[in-house]
Amino acid sequence: MIDVDETSLCADHILDLCRGNALAIRIRAFTPPAVVRRAEEQLFAHPDRGALGHAAEFTRLGIAYAEVRSEEVRQAYHRHARANIERVRTLFGELASPVDRFRTLLDDAWPEGARLLSVDGSKCFVGVCRYLTPGVDLEPHIDNLEWTLPAGTGWALQYQLSANIYLQVPPQGGELELWRVAPDAREYEALKGDRHYGIGREQVGAPDLVIKPEVGDLIFLNPRFIHAVRPVRGTDRVTLSAFVGIKSVTEPLVYWS
């Protein structure tokens, strides 16, 4: 794992994570205490938080691109993207939203800058808030944008990363588990078997790295490597989440949720 402060994050760190030379990048205390307190007041019990479209045991604020299962949902995702971005931004009032600081961090760290992902000329949303409730875990899985892109998209990502900004961390559980295993689509489907989501833990053995996040941390990982979250105990695990894509080293980073 690479531990770095936000002013030192650079393209080499990002590429090390992309290429599997590291399993995670951690920026401790990325979100200041005053911003965390504002999130607790405005975000943790937001009235619009709802069930994830394809997995009702998970709740979130803002629709994620991974939920797209039809053209109707895709159009709704893009139609509401700007409003969903503004909703999170507005909740933090005069304070800088962690999502906006994350966007600036990427722009500063990458030589070609960073921008919001567009798909077929429509902007994406960034900054979904995820609530992992007590007793719930995220089973071992991988993520890949290509699974939900519309047919005929004229570009592909060379690398994909994910990022979580931790706003509440339960005292027990919620550890991030990472495996140095990156199955291709065929291998992943074989590991899943008949499951609609994820891989049984008995299929992957002990993780290669376990991280216990702390409130305020920003942690990047490579979601094409198998990863999981242990069951949460006591209180919700609350994060602001995004993906980061690299089309090539000579193009801007793209980000979305």
HELIX and SHEET records of a PDB file:
HELIX    1   1 ALA A   11  CYS A   18  1                                   8    
HELIX    2   2 PRO A   33  GLN A   42  1                                  10    
HELIX    3   3 TYR A   65  GLU A   67  5                                   3    
HELIX    4   4 GLU A   71  ARG A   79  1                                   9    
HELIX    5   5 ALA A   81  LEU A   91  1                                  11    
HELIX    6   6 PRO A   98  ALA A  109  1                                  12    
HELIX    7   7 LEU A  145  TRP A  147  5                                   3    
HELIX    8   8 ALA A  185  LYS A  192  1                                   8    
HELIX    9   9 ARG A  201  GLN A  203  5                                   3    
SHEET    1   A 8 ILE A   2  ASP A   3  0                                        
SHEET    2   A 8 ALA A  24  ILE A  27  1                                        
SHEET    3   A 8 LEU A 218  LEU A 221 -1                                        
SHEET    4   A 8 TYR A 159  GLN A 168 -1                                        
SHEET    5   A 8 ARG A 237  ILE A 246 -1                                        
SHEET    6   A 8 VAL A 128  LEU A 132 -1                                        
SHEET    7   A 8 ALA A  55  LEU A  61 -1                                        
SHEET    8   A 8 GLY A  50  LEU A  52 -1                                        
SHEET    1   B 7 ILE A   2  ASP A   3  0                                        
SHEET    2   B 7 ALA A  24  ILE A  27  1                                        
SHEET    3   B 7 LEU A 218  LEU A 221 -1                                        
SHEET    4   B 7 TYR A 159  GLN A 168 -1                                        
SHEET    5   B 7 ARG A 237  ILE A 246 -1                                        
SHEET    6   B 7 LEU A 253  TRP A 256 -1                                        
SHEET    7   B 7 ALA A 114  LEU A 116  1                                        
SHEET    1   C 2 SER A 118  VAL A 119  0                                        
SHEET    2   C 2 SER A 122  LYS A 123 -1                                        
SHEET    1   D 4 LEU A 138  HIS A 141  0                                        
SHEET    2   D 4 HIS A 227  VAL A 229 -1                                        
SHEET    3   D 4 LEU A 176  LEU A 178 -1                                        
SHEET    4   D 4 LEU A 209  ILE A 211 -1                                        
SHEET    1   E 2 GLN A 172  GLY A 173  0                                        
SHEET    2   E 2 VAL A 232  ARG A 233 -1                                        
END                                                                             
